[in-house]
Amino acid sequence: MHRHDSHPTPSRNEVIPLASREVMPGVSAPKALFLLAATLSFLMSVYLFFGGDHERGIFVGIWVPSILSAGSLLLAKENHHD
């Protein structure tokens, strides 16, 4: 019997586009990259702020919502199924 999956397992030589790869169930690779960028920005902000460079820490900290907003806008098409 053949099993019909909605996401067939790719063969070894098949190239899977980055946008359709999942790093965790329900989390695509592009989404994970935006989350990673926001997390790194947050951690750098905390490091700078508590390291004594308050102004740079705040500046880097305001990148977080900008990165997440950009990710939300750019990846919105993932949520729309034809």
N, C-alpha and C positions, 0 to 999 in steps of 0.2 A: 504494500500500500504506500501511496505517496502522501506525505503530510503537507498541507498547504498552510504556510505561515504568512502572516501579513508582512513580515520582514525576513525574507529568506536569508540563510547563511551564505555569505559571499565565498566564492572559491578562493584559493590561496593567491592567485595572480590577479584577482579583480581589485580595481582601485575604487575605494569608497570616498566620495566627496567629503571634505571636512565638515560641511554644514550638516550632513546626515549622520555623522558619527556621534555616538553617545559615550561619554566618559563614565557616567553613572546612569542608572535607570531614570529616564525623564530629563536628563541634563545633556544637551548637545555640546559639542566641543566649542563652538563659538560662544555659547552662553557661559561655559566654564571659563573661557578666556576673559570675558568681561568681569566675571565674579573674582577671578584671580587678580586682575588689574585693580579693582576696587579694594580688595583686601590688602594688597601690597601698598597701595596709596594710604590706606588707613594706618597700617603698621608703621610706615615711614613718617606719617604725620605725628603719631604718638611718640616715636623715637626722637624726632626733632623737637617737639614741644617740651617733653620732659627732659631732654638733653640740654635745654637752655635756649634754644633758638625758637622762641615763641612765635614770632611772625612767620617764619618759614613753615613751622608746624601747622599753623592755622591755614596758610596758603595751600599747602599740600592737602590738608584735610578737606578743603572745599572741592577738591577734585573728585572725591568719592561720589557725591550725588550726581555730578556731571557725567562721570563714567557710567554709572548705573542708568541714568536717563538716556545717554547715547545708546547703550546696549538695548534698552527697552525699545527705542525707536527703530534701530537698525534690525533688530531681531523680531519685530512685530509680525512680519510675514510668516514666521514659523508657526504662529498660533492660528493662522487662517488656512484652513484646508479647502482645497477646491472641490 
